[in-house]
């Protein structure tokens, strides 16, 4: 690759990859993410790079963290099976429950470190 070429991350390709892996249409993704279908369709039609706040909504709809979205290597998560199970459950929680669990983990880790 020459110095003038850029190795840009293919956001729309990644959305398509994850969406198809979950059997979601653009319409269904729009419903799950709370974004207008026309917004997502415009990204594809005009090859637009969605803003990060919209990517985050798409990720939440597909139970994927932003880190998982932008890191596509299979060796990203090399943790134990229990760690993967925890992450899967974490991503399925609504924001309010994530906050409660995070607060509880903070309390536990503070108690253990004493």
Secondary structure, 3 states (H helix, E strand, C coil): CCCCCCCCCCHHHHHHHHHHHCCCCHHHHHHHHCCCHHHHHHHHHHCCCCCHHHHHHHHHHCCCCHHHHHCCCCCCCCCCHHHHHHHHHHHHCCHHHHHHHHHHHHHHHHHHHC
